[in-house]
Every structure is written in structure tokens, then in C-alpha cells.
């Protein structure tokens, strides 16, 4: 039997052993399949085209000999062969969309030519996903689209999740994690917070299919803390080719209701014509809580003797041989096969991840498989099949609101040490070893797990019916079966001291289980008519119809008090205390039409409109219309303008866009509902529940953005700049119902208006390129100024605890009384004359004569960053060794350090509690207020973090060819090695993700440092 807190076998151990045995047979078999290298004729040139960032082979690049008709395309392995050449040397040109053209001279007869392509600064001809059939060239798009080259990033950086893949690489997209627990998630915010009460999560698409995008799911205990799990991280980064992010209504109009928060399009890897390519990778490493003894707080207590004692619980437990935190192992195994012909292309991928967290009962086990198939039976027909399956098991530690090892350690108390316990001490004193409430072993007794089975599949057929008409139909589904469970077995009273912390009833055990099944179905038809109205005037007319269906089925049970040890089912519990069975449906039907004109392939005007209806709209609302218009102008290609531009400008595109989109209400929020209850004489009855709102409609985002893209100084600098102004009207708020209505639950109303504005910039720099050295860098920066501009009903402020929605300020901002001065008398150890800011430039007493706080609450700061940016750099030595680093920056916001509040105001554990004469009296006045005055806990959470650093060695082909391999690399990488911040808490990123992301940290495990080594080989 496994010990509590250790990963269950479940079949994972068997799978891992089988895989290990299978690899022993598979690798030799794959080597046997590799054809021997043929002797090459002297009139040929053989080589490989790779990306300069990661040396990843590039398929589909055009390779041709200058001055001749000799040319070819690279195959799935990036290889090319040019035959029938004459002379001693030739000049080879390599062209690929999205990359800079390269020209190089090589000797005829060479068999090991390697040509590196670097990404183009402007890449106007690159195709991106926009909702139009076949995608759209960047030159024709009037809005900004953030692109992440996932395949490149995964090969060079320590990335284990999609959120890590996006973070720091897309300006305007903020990733806000909750905790450092393995398997936990983050919230994603695109261009700020634009709602009062709804989710701010963007839409997620995978290969054209809308998928479940919850940023928070998990067990009931964890829902109150930061241990929620993001469904975005179910997808393996190893299977992703690229990610494209539409940032707001101006770009996402064609995606309709629900797209106002932005759209994340995930494009998975596909096969390419040419030989079969086999790729294997193995990752081994570790996660750990860096420097816990220096970061966990030292707590104080005054003994009855008057002596002030301190406790560093992390150090004490380590010295006793019971370290609170461990170094968790990380291992991942990936394999893929890709290739194809002109008529059939394929990609098969497999990924297995096993990771342990810094706490003993935190781990993650995930298996991902993907199969993509592209069939081209005719030159005008293209059928693509995309299928992915994920099995994921995660165990989360108890933290935040439910106690746990972090809770007990952060609020540890010298008074609870055995030598300090007296008969009047708290129950169980001494057994806690100084931990608050209970030692870590108490929380290792129960499991808090989530199991996921997820299938995502789609079929997309494109048919070029006529030279001027192309049609596309996508049908797909995203099915997620989610099982959340809390389980504590019955504990024998004679077993150990845990009985002191569980009590006679709690030691009998319990089991709580919920099962949720999510269905997301997509039906998407679109057609585009392309015509040339004149020689220099093109027209693209698109129209489409989309139907999205979402269904959630829920069942939950709980049983308490097992009759005997060893029982594990709810049915075996003596008391069934909770049962639930429910479901909800949500359906969206949308139609759109778009007209685009292109003049000389450099000036593009686009106009579109989408009409939507959603089942969650109020009964008084039918269809909503979202319009769109944009302009894109490639200035450098205009003869009259391009020749007048300065010589250092190689490319310049101006863009302007306006669009609207929406965010639907929650299902049933517009309906009047009643609750089933037990009536008189135990008969069934109903009671009013929610009053409903027949006028409830979607939040509407209105956005205008303007910017430019430029390539400068011989394409060595790429610059993207965007200004955006997004106005969200009819923002939805959950407001309390009037007691006189008889309905007990709050109702959703369209309550006001929120404005988000800011700038986004991305700068790509090719700083140096020499034969044996190159240096590239990327800088991103984005600002966000959010403001509530209108509230309905004459309100100017909506208060929710210490956060407020107030006109003139960012939504959900911090407000509190500001203590400016106080007087401290050391002789009597008392505080007096406590004065607060009166909000109009003066001061006022904080308390009235009755001791009540009467000072006004004033603005303290935002709960989300107003600035985010990153700096990444890549240095290449001798074309073999690559050093890469990424620094992530977020500033302009404050967090509620609830660790500090509870330590100082609740448990009296701070140094300030015992040496008040050494501190500002205004601070001591807040601490001694026992809660009402607490400005000191809203601390600046700005930070810069060394997010990623890696060193990659590309093994020479002469070595890899000895085992029949085409390429190989060894990558040593680390993550979260250092943070620069003045934040008072454990980690400026930590926060509860429950309650609309309120920016509160309480006993959350910090972001873990990690170190991994990856071996990658391709055949």
C-alpha cells in the first residue's frame, strides 16, 4: 500500500515501465528504418534548411540555384537535393514565407550544407487565422495579431504548459498564476479587465474548434484558494506549431458573442511532403521552493517570562530531519512521426509527463496523444482531420483557505512548541511542533485530486468549387470528463497523534466527489468569392454561419464517517450529506458577411458584420449585430511614397481597425428560477430563488486600434506598435436583489461601462551576425489604463469588501482608509491621535468617540498590472551553442498580502507587535486596529523575474549520422531563478484565483524554480 501523499500507481507505473521497455526495442527499430546515405554524385548539392532560433528543420522552403531553373522544396526533415549542376560552385537562394531570404555560395558536390533562416521582421505574406476561408495574409489585416512560434520556443526554452508558452511572448496578454503547485493554473487577461462579474477568459480554439476555456476548475476546497486548474494547460506544447492571439473586438468580430475578451487560436503540428521524420525527446529535471528559510517569515512571541522568542519553522524542521518542502522530480518523454506526400500528410505525437511539486502530496501525471491527417485527393479538395486525447491526473495540496503545510508554516508560533506549552495552552499544543493548527502530516492524510479524460477532434474540408469560389466546413467537438475528489480515510484512534487534530468525528473520514462532463460542439461553414474587378483591384467576399453548442452535466455526492478502516466509497459512509445532479445547455447561432477590397495588393479596405443570438440572452432580446471595418496600407510598396522613405526603412505597413464583439451572460442568469424545498408536512414545495432579468443582454465591446509594422536597417529590426481603445458597454454585474421581492439570490444586470486603453509594442533586433556568432533580442511592452466610466441607476460606486467598482478608477480597485500619522507613548505602550487622509488634501480623525472608523476609504491601487513587458535574448556561438534568456516584467498594481495582515493583526506574530518603538507609529496604529485599518497590507507587487534561461548544444551532424540520426541537441534550462521586487509577501505573482481574481495572497506556495535537461534527436 502506498503512503499518503505519494502518487498512486493507477497504471502510470505500469505505463512508464512498458514505455521504457518499448523504447529499448523502438529506437533500434527506428534506426533500422533509416535508409543509408547514398553516395552522392559530384554534380549535386545536398543540405538542410533550419530555423536560426532552434535549428529546427524547416519543411516547404523553396531552394533554387541562382541563374538556372534548378529548384526544389525541403522535405519534412528540412532536407533538399539539387542535382545536375555544373561548375565548381553555385549560389543557392532559399525563400520561405515568414523568414528572411538567404543567398549563399557553396561548392558543387557538398553533401552537408546547412542554411539557417531567421524570421522576417515584417512577414507580410504570412498566413494567419482570422475566420476567413484559408486564412489571410498579414498585409491585408488592419489589426494586430500576436503570434507565438511554439515549435521554436519549446525546443529552446523550459516550457511545460501552454500558459508558460504564452507568458512574456505576446504584448497585451497577461498571465496571472495563483500558486506554484504543480498542475495549478493561471488566469489569462487580454488588454485588461473589462467586466464586473463575468469571466475574463479569452476564447480558445484548437484547429478551428472552440474548446473549453475555464481558467479555474477543481475540488471544493481548492476553489477557495489558488489551487484551481486551467483547461488551457491540458494541451501539450510539444504538439503545437504556433499560437495566434486576436486581442479584442476589433480583431475578433467574426467570432461573435464571447469573443470580446480576445481569441487564442492554437494550431497543432502537421505533416509535410517528403521523407518521414522521427523525433524523440527525453526531459529530466527537478522543481523546488528556492530558499524557503530566507523567504518564509520569522515569527515572534513573548513568553510569560517576558522574553521575546522567534521561530523559523522551515529551518527548525530541516534541522530535525523533517524538511517541509522537497525537491520534486520532473520527467517527460515525447515522440512524434511526421511526413507525407503531395496527396497525404500526417503527424502523430505522444507525450508523457510526470512531475512532483515541492509539497509531498502535490503531483501531476499526464499523457497526451495527437494524430493529424491531411488528405488532398484532388488539387481543389483538402480534407484535414485533427484528433487529440489527454489523460491527466493531478493532486493538489491544501493551501490558502483550507490550511495545509503552507498555512501552518506561514503562521507558525513559538507558543505552540512543546517546551512552551502549558495546561492552559490550546488543545493539541506541542503536537503541532510550532505549526499553526496542525503539522503537515495532518494534511497528508487526505487526497485532493482531479482526473481528466479529454478528447478534441475536428474535420475540416475545403473545396475550391470554382476558380473564384472556395468553401470550407469545419465540424468538431471538445469532450471533457472531469472528476474532482477529496478523500480522507478513517483514522484509527491508536494510529498516531493525528487524532488530536481531527477530533472524534473528523477521524472517521469522508469522501466528496463531483463529476462534470463538458461538451463543446462546433459547426462552422464559410465561403469566399475572390474576383478581380479590374487589373489592380481585387475583391474577396466572405460569408458564413456558425453554430456552437455547449453542455455541462454535473453530479456530486458526499459521505461522512466510514464504518471501518479501508472503506473508500461514498456508499460505504454512514452519513450521506450532499447530493447534486444538474445540467445546463448554451447555444449560439451566428451569421456574418465580410467584404474586402485590395488595391494593387498593398491597400486593403475591409467591412464586415456579424449577427448573433444566444440562449442566455433575456427574453426581451433577440439578435445582436456586431460591425467591423479596417484598413491596411503597405506604404513602402507605393511607388510615389516608397522612394521618398528614408533608406533605413525596408518595409512599413499602417493599419487601422474598428470592431465590436460581445460576452454572453451566464446560462440561466436571465431566467426567473425557483428552488425545491421541503414544505409543510414534509411535502415538496418551491421557494423563490433568482428573480431573473428578461432585459439581460451581452456585454458589448467597442474597440478601435491603430498602429504600424516596420522593418528597418536591412531587415535587422522589426517593430510593431499598436494603440487601442476598448469601450465595454452593458458590463454585467451581479447585484443583490431587494429583500421585498422575496427572491434570495442576487441577479445579473447590465450595469455600466468600462474603458480600457493602452499601447503595445514589440521590437525584434538582429544585433549582430558573424560567421561564428550571432546575437538576437526581442523586447515587448504593453500598458493598460482601465476605468469605470458609467454605472446605471445613479450609482458612482459599487463596494465589494476592500475592492470597489468606482467611476474614474479601474474596475475592482483597492480602496481603504489611509492612516497618515499617529502618536506612540513608549512609557504606556499606547497609540493615540490616529489621523487619516480625508481625501481632499487634509487629514481627519480615523475614529469617532465611539471608537468606530469614520475616515473615508480612498484609492490604494489596481489589482491587475498596468504595465507588462519582457526582454529575451539569444546568442549563438559557432553555429552549435545557443544561450537564451527571458526576463518577464509586470508593474503598476498592488496585492493584499494577507499573510502580513494575519500575522500582524490576527495572530500577533510580527516583530512590530513586540518592538513598536522601532517603527512608524502610523504602522503600529494600523496593526493595533485589529483589522479595520490595514493600508500597510496593500503592497506594491511590481516585479521582474528571470523567467527562462537555457543553454543548447546542437550535436554536429557528423556525430549524429553515426547512429543514423539527422539532428540532435542537448538543452540545459532553468525557470524562475530570481525575482526582483519590493513586495512584502512570498511571491508577487501568488494570489487567490477565486472570486474574480481579487489579487489576494494567503499561504500560497510561491512559483517554483526548476532545472531540466532535454535530449532531442530526429531521424
DAWO-V447839 format. One record per backbone hydrogen bond with DSSP energy under -1.0 kcal/mol. CO is the residue of the C=O (numbers start at 1). NH is the residue of the N-H. If there is no record, write none. Layout:
((CO & NH) (CO & NH))
This chain:
((3 & 6) (9 & 12) (11 & 15) (12 & 16) (13 & 17) (14 & 18) (15 & 19) (16 & 20) (17 & 21) (18 & 22) (19 & 23) (20 & 24) (21 & 25) (22 & 26) (23 & 27) (25 & 29) (26 & 30) (27 & 31) (28 & 32) (29 & 33) (41 & 44) (43 & 85) (44 & 109) (45 & 82) (46 & 113) (47 & 80) (48 & 115) (49 & 58) (50 & 117) (51 & 55) (56 & 51) (61 & 74) (62 & 95) (63 & 72) (64 & 93) (65 & 68) (70 & 65) (72 & 63) (74 & 60) (75 & 78) (78 & 49) (79 & 75) (80 & 47) (82 & 45) (88 & 108) (90 & 106) (91 & 66) (92 & 104) (93 & 64) (94 & 102) (95 & 62) (96 & 99) (98 & 120) (102 & 94) (104 & 92) (106 & 90) (107 & 110) (110 & 46) (113 & 48) (115 & 50) (117 & 52) (118 & 100) (123 & 126) (124 & 139) (126 & 138) (128 & 136) (132 & 135) (136 & 128) (137 & 140) (138 & 141) (146 & 245) (148 & 150) (148 & 243) (149 & 153) (150 & 154) (151 & 155) (153 & 157) (157 & 159) (161 & 165) (162 & 166) (163 & 167) (166 & 169) (170 & 173) (172 & 191) (174 & 189) (176 & 187) (178 & 991) (181 & 184) (185 & 178) (187 & 176) (189 & 174) (203 & 264) (204 & 211) (205 & 266) (206 & 209) (209 & 206) (214 & 231) (217 & 229) (219 & 223) (221 & 224) (222 & 225) (225 & 993) (228 & 185) (231 & 234) (232 & 235) (236 & 239) (237 & 240) (239 & 269) (241 & 151) (242 & 267) (243 & 148) (244 & 265) (245 & 146) (246 & 263) (248 & 251) (248 & 252) (252 & 255) (253 & 256) (256 & 259) (259 & 262) (262 & 203) (263 & 246) (264 & 205) (265 & 244) (266 & 207) (267 & 241) (267 & 242) (274 & 340) (277 & 338) (278 & 1019) (279 & 336) (280 & 1017) (281 & 334) (282 & 1015) (283 & 332) (284 & 1013) (285 & 330) (286 & 1011) (287 & 328) (288 & 1009) (291 & 295) (292 & 296) (299 & 311) (301 & 309) (303 & 306) (307 & 303) (309 & 301) (311 & 299) (312 & 316) (313 & 317) (314 & 318) (315 & 319) (316 & 320) (317 & 322) (318 & 321) (328 & 287) (329 & 356) (330 & 285) (331 & 354) (332 & 283) (333 & 352) (334 & 281) (335 & 350) (336 & 279) (337 & 348) (338 & 277) (339 & 346) (340 & 274) (343 & 376) (344 & 341) (345 & 374) (346 & 339) (347 & 372) (348 & 337) (349 & 370) (350 & 335) (351 & 368) (352 & 333) (353 & 366) (354 & 331) (355 & 364) (358 & 326) (359 & 362) (362 & 357) (363 & 395) (364 & 355) (365 & 393) (366 & 353) (367 & 391) (368 & 351) (369 & 389) (370 & 349) (371 & 387) (372 & 347) (373 & 385) (374 & 345) (375 & 383) (378 & 381) (380 & 464) (382 & 462) (383 & 375) (384 & 460) (385 & 373) (386 & 458) (387 & 371) (388 & 456) (389 & 369) (390 & 454) (391 & 367) (392 & 452) (393 & 365) (394 & 450) (395 & 363) (399 & 402) (404 & 408) (405 & 409) (406 & 410) (407 & 411) (408 & 436) (409 & 412) (413 & 416) (414 & 417) (416 & 430) (416 & 434) (417 & 420) (418 & 421) (422 & 425) (426 & 429) (428 & 431) (432 & 435) (434 & 413) (436 & 438) (439 & 442) (440 & 443) (440 & 444) (447 & 487) (448 & 396) (449 & 485) (450 & 394) (451 & 483) (452 & 392) (453 & 481) (454 & 390) (455 & 479) (456 & 388) (457 & 477) (458 & 386) (459 & 475) (460 & 384) (461 & 473) (462 & 382) (463 & 465) (463 & 471) (466 & 469) (468 & 530) (469 & 466) (470 & 528) (471 & 463) (472 & 526) (473 & 461) (474 & 524) (475 & 459) (476 & 522) (477 & 457) (478 & 520) (479 & 455) (480 & 518) (481 & 453) (482 & 516) (483 & 451) (484 & 514) (485 & 449) (486 & 512) (487 & 447) (488 & 510) (492 & 495) (496 & 499) (497 & 500) (498 & 501) (498 & 502) (499 & 503) (503 & 507) (505 & 508) (506 & 509) (507 & 491) (508 & 562) (509 & 561) (510 & 488) (511 & 559) (512 & 486) (513 & 557) (514 & 484) (515 & 555) (516 & 482) (517 & 553) (518 & 480) (519 & 551) (520 & 478) (521 & 549) (522 & 476) (523 & 547) (524 & 474) (525 & 545) (526 & 472) (527 & 543) (528 & 470) (529 & 541) (531 & 539) (536 & 600) (537 & 533) (537 & 534) (538 & 598) (539 & 531) (540 & 596) (541 & 529) (542 & 594) (543 & 527) (544 & 592) (545 & 525) (546 & 590) (547 & 523) (548 & 588) (549 & 521) (550 & 586) (551 & 519) (552 & 584) (553 & 517) (554 & 582) (555 & 515) (556 & 580) (557 & 513) (558 & 577) (558 & 578) (559 & 511) (560 & 575) (561 & 574) (564 & 567) (570 & 573) (575 & 560) (578 & 558) (580 & 556) (582 & 554) (584 & 552) (586 & 550) (587 & 615) (588 & 548) (589 & 613) (590 & 546) (591 & 611) (592 & 544) (593 & 609) (594 & 542) (595 & 607) (596 & 540) (597 & 605) (598 & 538) (599 & 602) (599 & 603) (602 & 634) (603 & 599) (604 & 632) (605 & 597) (606 & 630) (607 & 595) (608 & 628) (609 & 593) (610 & 626) (611 & 591) (612 & 624) (613 & 589) (614 & 617) (618 & 621) (624 & 612) (626 & 610) (627 & 660) (628 & 608) (629 & 658) (630 & 606) (631 & 656) (632 & 604) (633 & 635) (633 & 654) (635 & 638) (638 & 642) (639 & 643) (641 & 644) (646 & 649) (648 & 713) (651 & 711) (652 & 635) (652 & 636) (653 & 709) (654 & 633) (655 & 707) (656 & 631) (657 & 705) (658 & 629) (659 & 703) (661 & 701) (662 & 258) (662 & 260) (663 & 699) (666 & 669) (668 & 671) (670 & 693) (673 & 689) (675 & 687) (677 & 685) (679 & 682) (680 & 683) (683 & 679) (685 & 677) (687 & 675) (689 & 745) (690 & 673) (693 & 696) (694 & 620) (696 & 618) (699 & 663) (700 & 729) (701 & 661) (702 & 727) (703 & 659) (704 & 725) (705 & 657) (706 & 723) (707 & 655) (708 & 721) (709 & 653) (710 & 719) (711 & 650) (711 & 651) (712 & 716) (712 & 717) (713 & 716) (716 & 766) (717 & 712) (718 & 764) (719 & 710) (720 & 762) (721 & 708) (722 & 760) (723 & 706) (724 & 758) (725 & 704) (726 & 756) (727 & 702) (728 & 754) (729 & 700) (731 & 751) (732 & 197) (733 & 749) (735 & 747) (738 & 741) (739 & 742) (747 & 735) (749 & 733) (749 & 751) (751 & 792) (752 & 731) (753 & 789) (753 & 790) (754 & 728) (755 & 787) (756 & 726) (757 & 785) (758 & 724) (759 & 783) (760 & 722) (761 & 781) (762 & 720) (763 & 779) (764 & 718) (765 & 777) (768 & 775) (772 & 878) (773 & 770) (774 & 876) (775 & 767) (775 & 768) (776 & 874) (777 & 765) (778 & 872) (779 & 763) (780 & 870) (781 & 761) (782 & 868) (785 & 757) (787 & 755) (788 & 808) (790 & 753) (792 & 795) (796 & 807) (798 & 805) (800 & 803) (802 & 815) (803 & 800) (804 & 813) (805 & 798) (806 & 809) (809 & 788) (813 & 804) (814 & 860) (814 & 861) (816 & 858) (818 & 837) (821 & 835) (823 & 832) (825 & 829) (825 & 830) (830 & 825) (832 & 823) (834 & 846) (835 & 820) (835 & 821) (836 & 844) (842 & 838) (844 & 836) (846 & 854) (846 & 855) (848 & 851) (852 & 848) (858 & 816) (861 & 814) (862 & 894) (866 & 784) (867 & 891) (868 & 782) (869 & 889) (870 & 780) (871 & 887) (872 & 778) (873 & 885) (874 & 776) (875 & 883) (876 & 774) (877 & 880) (877 & 881) (880 & 954) (881 & 877) (882 & 952) (883 & 875) (884 & 950) (885 & 873) (886 & 947) (886 & 948) (887 & 871) (888 & 945) (889 & 869) (890 & 943) (891 & 866) (891 & 867) (893 & 941) (895 & 939) (896 & 898) (896 & 1001) (897 & 901) (898 & 902) (899 & 903) (900 & 904) (901 & 905) (902 & 906) (902 & 907) (903 & 909) (909 & 300) (911 & 914) (911 & 915) (915 & 918) (916 & 919) (920 & 923) (920 & 924) (921 & 925) (922 & 926) (923 & 927) (924 & 928) (926 & 929) (934 & 937) (935 & 938) (937 & 897) (937 & 939) (939 & 895) (943 & 890) (944 & 980) (945 & 888) (945 & 947) (946 & 977) (947 & 976) (948 & 886) (949 & 974) (950 & 884) (951 & 972) (952 & 882) (953 & 970) (956 & 959) (956 & 960) (957 & 961) (959 & 962) (960 & 963) (960 & 965) (961 & 964) (967 & 1018) (968 & 955) (969 & 1016) (970 & 953) (971 & 1014) (972 & 951) (973 & 1012) (974 & 949) (975 & 1010) (978 & 946) (980 & 944) (987 & 990) (999 & 896) (1000 & 992) (1001 & 898) (1003 & 400) (1005 & 180) (1009 & 288) (1010 & 975) (1011 & 286) (1012 & 973) (1013 & 284) (1014 & 971) (1015 & 282) (1016 & 969) (1017 & 280) (1018 & 966) (1018 & 967))
